[in-house]
Amino acid sequence: MKFLIVFVTLATSALSAPLEGEQHVAVTQDTLGNYKYDILLHGFSKSEVGVEGGGVRGGYKYYDADGKLQSVEYTAGPGGYQATGTNLPVAPTVLLVPVEYTPEVLKARNEHLALF
């Protein structure tokens, strides 16, 4: 029993050890409110640029549970937040069909247009 407890403790310690890999963090900022940062940690990367007046442009990448690389690019500013990415749903295209008037509507429409 003691062996099992020691084994489980060592196994969980080894699994929870920090991941090895490339790590990078860079941050710059000026007195006008402009900033930029780049982060790369354990397969996750994020970069963002902020400019005076509150505009922001950036993106991030990560590997999902299936091991597929996902990426998102975004902007934020006076027009609101807008993002595009490999993992975001896309709205279906709406097929526009011309309106067909019923005979009654067509007659009333023609009478109305004849008045002007």
CNS distance restraints for C-alpha pairs under 8 A (distance, minus, plus):
assign (resid   1 and name CA) (resid   5 and name CA) 6.41 0.50 0.50
assign (resid   2 and name CA) (resid   6 and name CA) 6.21 0.50 0.50
assign (resid   3 and name CA) (resid   7 and name CA) 6.00 0.50 0.50
assign (resid   4 and name CA) (resid   8 and name CA) 6.08 0.50 0.50
assign (resid   5 and name CA) (resid   9 and name CA) 6.10 0.50 0.50
assign (resid   6 and name CA) (resid  10 and name CA) 6.16 0.50 0.50
assign (resid   7 and name CA) (resid  11 and name CA) 6.05 0.50 0.50
assign (resid   8 and name CA) (resid  12 and name CA) 6.11 0.50 0.50
assign (resid   9 and name CA) (resid  13 and name CA) 6.15 0.50 0.50
assign (resid  10 and name CA) (resid  14 and name CA) 6.15 0.50 0.50
assign (resid  11 and name CA) (resid  15 and name CA) 6.23 0.50 0.50
assign (resid  12 and name CA) (resid  16 and name CA) 6.05 0.50 0.50
assign (resid  13 and name CA) (resid  17 and name CA) 6.28 0.50 0.50
assign (resid  19 and name CA) (resid  42 and name CA) 6.71 0.50 0.50
assign (resid  20 and name CA) (resid  42 and name CA) 7.33 0.50 0.50
assign (resid  21 and name CA) (resid  41 and name CA) 7.60 0.50 0.50
assign (resid  21 and name CA) (resid  42 and name CA) 5.81 0.50 0.50
assign (resid  21 and name CA) (resid  43 and name CA) 7.89 0.50 0.50
assign (resid  22 and name CA) (resid  40 and name CA) 7.11 0.50 0.50
assign (resid  22 and name CA) (resid  41 and name CA) 6.51 0.50 0.50
assign (resid  22 and name CA) (resid  42 and name CA) 6.57 0.50 0.50
assign (resid  22 and name CA) (resid  43 and name CA) 7.92 0.50 0.50
assign (resid  23 and name CA) (resid  39 and name CA) 7.71 0.50 0.50
assign (resid  23 and name CA) (resid  40 and name CA) 5.29 0.50 0.50
assign (resid  23 and name CA) (resid  41 and name CA) 4.74 0.50 0.50
assign (resid  23 and name CA) (resid  42 and name CA) 6.79 0.50 0.50
assign (resid  24 and name CA) (resid  38 and name CA) 7.55 0.50 0.50
assign (resid  24 and name CA) (resid  39 and name CA) 5.62 0.50 0.50
assign (resid  24 and name CA) (resid  40 and name CA) 4.91 0.50 0.50
assign (resid  24 and name CA) (resid  41 and name CA) 6.56 0.50 0.50
assign (resid  25 and name CA) (resid  37 and name CA) 7.40 0.50 0.50
assign (resid  25 and name CA) (resid  38 and name CA) 5.75 0.50 0.50
assign (resid  25 and name CA) (resid  39 and name CA) 4.52 0.50 0.50
assign (resid  25 and name CA) (resid  40 and name CA) 6.40 0.50 0.50
assign (resid  26 and name CA) (resid  37 and name CA) 5.45 0.50 0.50
assign (resid  26 and name CA) (resid  38 and name CA) 5.24 0.50 0.50
assign (resid  26 and name CA) (resid  39 and name CA) 6.56 0.50 0.50
assign (resid  27 and name CA) (resid  35 and name CA) 7.46 0.50 0.50
assign (resid  27 and name CA) (resid  36 and name CA) 5.82 0.50 0.50
assign (resid  27 and name CA) (resid  37 and name CA) 4.31 0.50 0.50
assign (resid  27 and name CA) (resid  38 and name CA) 6.64 0.50 0.50
assign (resid  28 and name CA) (resid  35 and name CA) 5.54 0.50 0.50
assign (resid  28 and name CA) (resid  36 and name CA) 5.31 0.50 0.50
assign (resid  28 and name CA) (resid  37 and name CA) 6.36 0.50 0.50
assign (resid  29 and name CA) (resid  33 and name CA) 6.87 0.50 0.50
assign (resid  29 and name CA) (resid  34 and name CA) 5.72 0.50 0.50
assign (resid  29 and name CA) (resid  35 and name CA) 4.16 0.50 0.50
assign (resid  29 and name CA) (resid  36 and name CA) 6.49 0.50 0.50
assign (resid  30 and name CA) (resid  34 and name CA) 5.65 0.50 0.50
assign (resid  30 and name CA) (resid  35 and name CA) 6.54 0.50 0.50
assign (resid  32 and name CA) (resid  52 and name CA) 6.20 0.50 0.50
assign (resid  33 and name CA) (resid  50 and name CA) 7.57 0.50 0.50
assign (resid  33 and name CA) (resid  51 and name CA) 6.39 0.50 0.50
assign (resid  33 and name CA) (resid  52 and name CA) 5.19 0.50 0.50
assign (resid  33 and name CA) (resid  53 and name CA) 7.98 0.50 0.50
assign (resid  34 and name CA) (resid  49 and name CA) 7.50 0.50 0.50
assign (resid  34 and name CA) (resid  50 and name CA) 5.29 0.50 0.50
assign (resid  34 and name CA) (resid  51 and name CA) 4.31 0.50 0.50
assign (resid  34 and name CA) (resid  52 and name CA) 5.40 0.50 0.50
assign (resid  35 and name CA) (resid  49 and name CA) 5.73 0.50 0.50
assign (resid  35 and name CA) (resid  50 and name CA) 5.04 0.50 0.50
assign (resid  35 and name CA) (resid  51 and name CA) 6.58 0.50 0.50
assign (resid  36 and name CA) (resid  47 and name CA) 7.42 0.50 0.50
assign (resid  36 and name CA) (resid  48 and name CA) 5.65 0.50 0.50
assign (resid  36 and name CA) (resid  49 and name CA) 4.38 0.50 0.50
assign (resid  36 and name CA) (resid  50 and name CA) 6.28 0.50 0.50
assign (resid  37 and name CA) (resid  46 and name CA) 7.98 0.50 0.50
assign (resid  37 and name CA) (resid  47 and name CA) 5.50 0.50 0.50
assign (resid  37 and name CA) (resid  48 and name CA) 5.55 0.50 0.50
assign (resid  37 and name CA) (resid  49 and name CA) 6.72 0.50 0.50
assign (resid  38 and name CA) (resid  45 and name CA) 7.44 0.50 0.50
assign (resid  38 and name CA) (resid  46 and name CA) 5.82 0.50 0.50
assign (resid  38 and name CA) (resid  47 and name CA) 4.32 0.50 0.50
assign (resid  38 and name CA) (resid  48 and name CA) 6.78 0.50 0.50
assign (resid  39 and name CA) (resid  44 and name CA) 7.87 0.50 0.50
assign (resid  39 and name CA) (resid  45 and name CA) 5.38 0.50 0.50
assign (resid  39 and name CA) (resid  46 and name CA) 5.19 0.50 0.50
assign (resid  39 and name CA) (resid  47 and name CA) 6.28 0.50 0.50
assign (resid  40 and name CA) (resid  44 and name CA) 5.72 0.50 0.50
assign (resid  40 and name CA) (resid  45 and name CA) 4.33 0.50 0.50
assign (resid  40 and name CA) (resid  46 and name CA) 6.68 0.50 0.50
assign (resid  41 and name CA) (resid  45 and name CA) 6.39 0.50 0.50
assign (resid  43 and name CA) (resid  62 and name CA) 6.20 0.50 0.50
assign (resid  43 and name CA) (resid  63 and name CA) 6.97 0.50 0.50
assign (resid  44 and name CA) (resid  60 and name CA) 7.44 0.50 0.50
assign (resid  44 and name CA) (resid  61 and name CA) 5.79 0.50 0.50
assign (resid  44 and name CA) (resid  62 and name CA) 4.67 0.50 0.50
assign (resid  44 and name CA) (resid  63 and name CA) 7.32 0.50 0.50
assign (resid  45 and name CA) (resid  60 and name CA) 5.44 0.50 0.50
assign (resid  45 and name CA) (resid  61 and name CA) 5.26 0.50 0.50
assign (resid  45 and name CA) (resid  62 and name CA) 6.66 0.50 0.50
assign (resid  46 and name CA) (resid  58 and name CA) 7.50 0.50 0.50
assign (resid  46 and name CA) (resid  59 and name CA) 5.78 0.50 0.50
assign (resid  46 and name CA) (resid  60 and name CA) 4.11 0.50 0.50
assign (resid  46 and name CA) (resid  61 and name CA) 6.51 0.50 0.50
assign (resid  47 and name CA) (resid  58 and name CA) 5.42 0.50 0.50
assign (resid  47 and name CA) (resid  59 and name CA) 5.64 0.50 0.50
assign (resid  47 and name CA) (resid  60 and name CA) 6.39 0.50 0.50
assign (resid  48 and name CA) (resid  56 and name CA) 7.00 0.50 0.50
assign (resid  48 and name CA) (resid  57 and name CA) 5.72 0.50 0.50
assign (resid  48 and name CA) (resid  58 and name CA) 3.98 0.50 0.50
assign (resid  48 and name CA) (resid  59 and name CA) 6.48 0.50 0.50
assign (resid  49 and name CA) (resid  56 and name CA) 5.71 0.50 0.50
assign (resid  49 and name CA) (resid  57 and name CA) 5.34 0.50 0.50
assign (resid  49 and name CA) (resid  58 and name CA) 6.07 0.50 0.50
assign (resid  50 and name CA) (resid  54 and name CA) 6.69 0.50 0.50
assign (resid  50 and name CA) (resid  55 and name CA) 5.77 0.50 0.50
assign (resid  50 and name CA) (resid  56 and name CA) 4.44 0.50 0.50
assign (resid  50 and name CA) (resid  57 and name CA) 6.56 0.50 0.50
assign (resid  51 and name CA) (resid  55 and name CA) 5.40 0.50 0.50
assign (resid  51 and name CA) (resid  56 and name CA) 6.44 0.50 0.50
assign (resid  54 and name CA) (resid  77 and name CA) 6.29 0.50 0.50
assign (resid  55 and name CA) (resid  75 and name CA) 7.52 0.50 0.50
assign (resid  55 and name CA) (resid  76 and name CA) 5.68 0.50 0.50
assign (resid  55 and name CA) (resid  77 and name CA) 4.42 0.50 0.50
assign (resid  55 and name CA) (resid  78 and name CA) 7.46 0.50 0.50
assign (resid  56 and name CA) (resid  75 and name CA) 5.52 0.50 0.50
assign (resid  56 and name CA) (resid  76 and name CA) 5.04 0.50 0.50
assign (resid  56 and name CA) (resid  77 and name CA) 6.40 0.50 0.50
assign (resid  57 and name CA) (resid  73 and name CA) 7.84 0.50 0.50
assign (resid  57 and name CA) (resid  74 and name CA) 5.83 0.50 0.50
assign (resid  57 and name CA) (resid  75 and name CA) 4.34 0.50 0.50
assign (resid  57 and name CA) (resid  76 and name CA) 6.47 0.50 0.50
assign (resid  58 and name CA) (resid  73 and name CA) 5.89 0.50 0.50
assign (resid  58 and name CA) (resid  74 and name CA) 5.45 0.50 0.50
assign (resid  58 and name CA) (resid  75 and name CA) 6.44 0.50 0.50
assign (resid  59 and name CA) (resid  71 and name CA) 7.24 0.50 0.50
assign (resid  59 and name CA) (resid  72 and name CA) 5.30 0.50 0.50
assign (resid  59 and name CA) (resid  73 and name CA) 4.15 0.50 0.50
assign (resid  59 and name CA) (resid  74 and name CA) 5.81 0.50 0.50
assign (resid  60 and name CA) (resid  71 and name CA) 5.71 0.50 0.50
assign (resid  60 and name CA) (resid  72 and name CA) 5.46 0.50 0.50
assign (resid  60 and name CA) (resid  73 and name CA) 6.74 0.50 0.50
assign (resid  61 and name CA) (resid  69 and name CA) 6.87 0.50 0.50
assign (resid  61 and name CA) (resid  70 and name CA) 5.54 0.50 0.50
assign (resid  61 and name CA) (resid  71 and name CA) 4.27 0.50 0.50
assign (resid  61 and name CA) (resid  72 and name CA) 6.50 0.50 0.50
assign (resid  62 and name CA) (resid  69 and name CA) 5.69 0.50 0.50
assign (resid  62 and name CA) (resid  70 and name CA) 5.42 0.50 0.50
assign (resid  62 and name CA) (resid  71 and name CA) 6.61 0.50 0.50
assign (resid  63 and name CA) (resid  67 and name CA) 5.29 0.50 0.50
assign (resid  63 and name CA) (resid  68 and name CA) 5.30 0.50 0.50
assign (resid  63 and name CA) (resid  69 and name CA) 4.43 0.50 0.50
assign (resid  63 and name CA) (resid  70 and name CA) 5.91 0.50 0.50
assign (resid  64 and name CA) (resid  68 and name CA) 5.51 0.50 0.50
assign (resid  64 and name CA) (resid  69 and name CA) 6.49 0.50 0.50
assign (resid  64 and name CA) (resid  70 and name CA) 6.70 0.50 0.50
assign (resid  70 and name CA) (resid  85 and name CA) 7.35 0.50 0.50
assign (resid  70 and name CA) (resid  86 and name CA) 5.58 0.50 0.50
assign (resid  70 and name CA) (resid  87 and name CA) 6.14 0.50 0.50
assign (resid  71 and name CA) (resid  85 and name CA) 5.45 0.50 0.50
assign (resid  71 and name CA) (resid  86 and name CA) 5.67 0.50 0.50
assign (resid  71 and name CA) (resid  87 and name CA) 7.26 0.50 0.50
assign (resid  72 and name CA) (resid  83 and name CA) 6.75 0.50 0.50
assign (resid  72 and name CA) (resid  84 and name CA) 5.70 0.50 0.50
assign (resid  72 and name CA) (resid  85 and name CA) 4.05 0.50 0.50
assign (resid  72 and name CA) (resid  86 and name CA) 6.62 0.50 0.50
assign (resid  72 and name CA) (resid  87 and name CA) 7.64 0.50 0.50
assign (resid  73 and name CA) (resid  83 and name CA) 5.67 0.50 0.50
assign (resid  73 and name CA) (resid  84 and name CA) 5.44 0.50 0.50
assign (resid  73 and name CA) (resid  85 and name CA) 6.12 0.50 0.50
assign (resid  74 and name CA) (resid  81 and name CA) 7.17 0.50 0.50
assign (resid  74 and name CA) (resid  82 and name CA) 5.56 0.50 0.50
assign (resid  74 and name CA) (resid  83 and name CA) 4.17 0.50 0.50
assign (resid  74 and name CA) (resid  84 and name CA) 6.39 0.50 0.50
assign (resid  75 and name CA) (resid  81 and name CA) 5.88 0.50 0.50
assign (resid  75 and name CA) (resid  82 and name CA) 5.46 0.50 0.50
assign (resid  75 and name CA) (resid  83 and name CA) 6.57 0.50 0.50
assign (resid  76 and name CA) (resid  80 and name CA) 5.35 0.50 0.50
assign (resid  76 and name CA) (resid  81 and name CA) 4.29 0.50 0.50
assign (resid  76 and name CA) (resid  82 and name CA) 6.31 0.50 0.50
assign (resid  77 and name CA) (resid  81 and name CA) 6.72 0.50 0.50
assign (resid  84 and name CA) (resid  88 and name CA) 6.81 0.50 0.50
assign (resid 101 and name CA) (resid 105 and name CA) 5.83 0.50 0.50
assign (resid 101 and name CA) (resid 106 and name CA) 5.67 0.50 0.50
assign (resid 102 and name CA) (resid 106 and name CA) 6.07 0.50 0.50
assign (resid 103 and name CA) (resid 107 and name CA) 6.11 0.50 0.50
assign (resid 104 and name CA) (resid 108 and name CA) 6.26 0.50 0.50
assign (resid 105 and name CA) (resid 109 and name CA) 5.92 0.50 0.50
assign (resid 106 and name CA) (resid 110 and name CA) 6.11 0.50 0.50
assign (resid 107 and name CA) (resid 111 and name CA) 6.20 0.50 0.50
assign (resid 108 and name CA) (resid 112 and name CA) 6.10 0.50 0.50
assign (resid 109 and name CA) (resid 113 and name CA) 6.13 0.50 0.50
assign (resid 110 and name CA) (resid 114 and name CA) 6.06 0.50 0.50
assign (resid 111 and name CA) (resid 115 and name CA) 6.66 0.50 0.50
assign (resid 112 and name CA) (resid 116 and name CA) 7.31 0.50 0.50
